[in-house]
Amino acid sequence: MKKNKLTIKQENFCTKYVECGNGSEAYRFAYDVGKDTKICTINNKAYELLKRGDIGMRVQELKDKVLKKHEVRTSQSISRGKQSY
């Protein structure tokens, strides 16, 4: 299956969204947003991005990676804790 390639800005949006959980903040971070840009415009643009299938899939991939890292760290910590008893 051919993978849709995201632009650098879209990838940055996804990464920031996973980091902060706020679409508007992620949009401001990834795109050139002027000081005079209306908040509703930023909100709408972020919403439209998050509705896209390729963006949603990438966000989920990134969330899965974060979760997997957390699970590995947690299991390593538990293992170390058991060894100290």
C-alpha positions in Angstrom: 0.0 0.0 0.0 1.4 3.4 -1.0 1.9 5.7 1.9 0.8 9.3 1.6 3.7 11.6 2.3 3.0 14.5 4.6 4.6 17.9 4.1 7.1 19.1 6.7 4.4 21.5 8.1 1.9 18.7 8.4 4.4 16.4 10.1 5.3 19.2 12.5 1.6 19.8 13.2 1.2 16.1 14.0 4.2 16.0 16.3 3.2 19.1 18.2 -0.4 17.9 18.5 0.7 14.6 20.1 3.0 16.6 22.4 0.4 19.2 23.6 -3.0 17.8 22.7 -4.2 21.1 21.4 -4.9 21.5 17.6 -4.8 25.3 17.6 -1.5 25.4 19.4 -0.1 22.7 17.0 -1.3 24.8 14.0 0.3 28.0 15.3 3.6 26.0 15.8 3.6 24.4 12.4 2.2 27.1 10.1 3.0 30.7 9.5 0.4 32.3 11.6 0.4 36.1 11.8 -0.5 38.1 14.9 -3.6 39.4 13.1 -4.9 35.9 12.3 -8.3 35.4 13.9 -8.5 32.7 16.5 -11.5 31.1 14.8 -9.4 30.8 11.6 -6.7 29.0 13.5 -9.2 26.7 15.2 -10.9 25.9 11.9 -7.6 25.2 10.1 -6.5 22.9 12.9 -9.9 21.1 12.9 -9.7 20.6 9.1 -6.3 19.1 9.4 -7.3 16.7 12.2 -10.3 15.5 10.1 -8.0 14.4 7.3 -7.4 10.7 7.2 -3.6 10.9 6.6 -3.2 13.3 9.4 -5.3 11.2 11.8 -3.3 8.1 10.9 0.0 9.9 11.5 -1.2 11.3 14.8 -2.2 7.8 15.9 1.2 6.4 14.8 3.0 9.0 16.9 0.7 8.3 19.9 1.4 4.6 19.6 5.1 5.2 19.6 4.9 7.3 22.7 2.7 4.7 24.4 5.1 1.9 23.5 8.1 3.9 24.8 6.2 4.5 28.1 5.3 0.8 28.4 9.0 -0.2 27.9 10.2 2.3 30.4 7.5 1.2 32.9 8.3 -2.5 32.5 12.1 -1.7 32.9 11.4 0.2 36.0 9.3 -2.6 37.4 12.0 -5.1 36.6 14.6 -3.0 38.3 12.4 -2.6 41.4 11.9 -6.4 41.6 15.6 -7.0 41.4 16.3 -4.7 44.4 14.2 -6.8 46.7 
